[in-house]
Amino acid sequence: MPDAITRLNPASLPGSTEMGYSQISIVAPGPMAYVSGQVAWHADGRPVPDGLAEQMDLACANARAALTALGAGPQDIALLRCYVTDLTPERLGQLMPGLLRFLDGAEPSLTGVGVAALAAPDLQVEIEMTVRLPG
């Protein structure tokens, strides 16, 4: 069976693999899951961490829990959108290490979106995923 997701990075587009994502993801027919935005909320209701990097780590942990519930992993993510309040190059630099650890070498299509606010005033980052279910 061919790969469920084929990654393309044409030479005619800016290089992206060095930054950990693909320009294009082609998804083979099969079941898809659309995972709601995961934020830095603890399942047990503990407070949201103050720091952006800590919020990214918790949002990634929640995204990983969603993938686990689907029987999927980072390699099954076709598209990941990352919403960030006050997105700047410096804040992006704080986010990317945690996101790359979460992706663990997978290179989904990736979009970063700067936003004025998220669902609660203390939230700074949210991760939304489109996942091709394995099997």
C-alpha positions in Angstrom: 0.0 0.0 0.0 1.4 3.4 -0.8 2.0 5.9 2.0 -1.2 7.4 3.3 0.4 10.9 3.0 2.9 11.9 0.4 5.0 15.0 1.1 6.1 17.3 -1.7 8.6 20.2 -1.6 9.0 21.4 -5.2 12.2 23.3 -6.0 9.9 26.1 -7.4 8.7 26.9 -3.8 10.7 28.1 -0.8 12.6 25.4 1.0 10.6 24.1 4.0 12.1 20.8 5.1 14.9 22.4 7.0 12.2 24.1 9.1 10.3 20.9 9.7 7.3 21.1 7.4 6.2 20.3 3.8 4.8 22.7 1.2 2.3 20.1 0.0 0.7 17.0 1.5 -1.2 14.6 -0.7 -3.6 12.4 1.2 -4.6 9.0 0.0 -8.3 8.2 0.2 -9.3 7.0 3.7 -10.9 8.2 6.9 -10.0 11.7 8.1 -10.2 13.3 11.5 -10.5 17.0 12.1 -9.0 17.8 15.6 -10.3 20.9 17.3 -7.8 23.5 18.4 -5.8 22.2 21.4 -4.6 24.9 23.9 -2.7 25.0 27.2 -5.5 23.7 29.3 -4.9 20.9 31.8 -7.4 18.1 31.9 -7.5 18.5 35.7 -8.2 22.3 35.6 -4.8 23.5 36.8 -3.9 27.1 35.7 -2.6 27.8 32.3 1.2 28.3 32.2 2.3 31.9 31.8 5.1 31.4 29.3 4.6 30.9 25.6 7.0 27.9 25.3 5.3 26.2 28.3 1.9 26.8 26.7 3.2 25.3 23.4 4.4 22.2 25.3 1.1 21.7 26.9 -0.9 22.4 23.7 1.4 19.8 22.0 0.8 17.3 24.8 -3.0 17.8 24.4 -2.6 17.4 20.6 -0.6 14.2 21.2 -3.4 12.9 23.5 -5.9 13.6 20.7 -3.7 11.7 18.2 -3.4 8.8 20.6 -7.2 8.6 21.0 -7.4 8.3 17.2 -4.7 5.6 17.1 -2.6 8.0 15.1 0.8 9.8 15.4 2.4 12.9 14.1 3.3 11.2 10.8 -0.5 11.0 10.2 -1.0 14.8 10.4 -1.8 16.2 6.9 -2.2 19.8 8.0 -1.4 21.6 11.2 -2.5 25.2 11.9 -0.9 27.0 14.8 -2.6 30.1 16.0 -0.5 32.5 18.1 -1.3 35.8 19.8 1.0 38.6 18.9 3.0 36.5 16.4 6.5 37.9 15.9 9.7 36.3 14.8 10.9 36.2 18.4 7.7 34.5 19.6 7.9 32.1 16.7 11.4 31.2 17.8 10.0 30.3 21.3 7.3 28.1 19.7 9.1 26.1 17.2 11.3 23.9 19.4 8.3 22.5 21.2 6.4 22.1 18.0 9.3 20.3 16.3 9.6 18.0 19.3 5.9 17.1 19.0 6.2 16.5 15.3 9.2 14.1 15.9 10.4 14.3 12.3 7.0 14.3 10.6 6.7 17.2 8.2 3.0 18.0 7.7 1.8 21.0 5.8 2.0 23.8 8.4 0.4 27.3 8.7 1.1 29.8 11.4 -1.5 32.4 12.0 -1.1 35.5 14.1 -4.3 36.4 16.0 -5.5 39.1 18.3 -6.9 36.7 20.9 -7.9 33.1 21.5 -10.8 31.5 23.5 -9.6 32.8 26.9 -7.5 35.9 27.7 -4.6 33.8 29.2 -4.2 31.6 26.1 -1.4 32.4 23.7 -1.2 29.4 21.3 -3.7 26.9 19.7 -3.0 23.9 17.5 -5.6 22.5 15.0 -4.9 19.4 13.0 -6.3 17.5 10.0 -5.3 13.8 10.4 -5.4 10.9 8.0 -6.3 8.0 10.2 -4.0 5.0 9.8 -5.2 1.6 8.7 
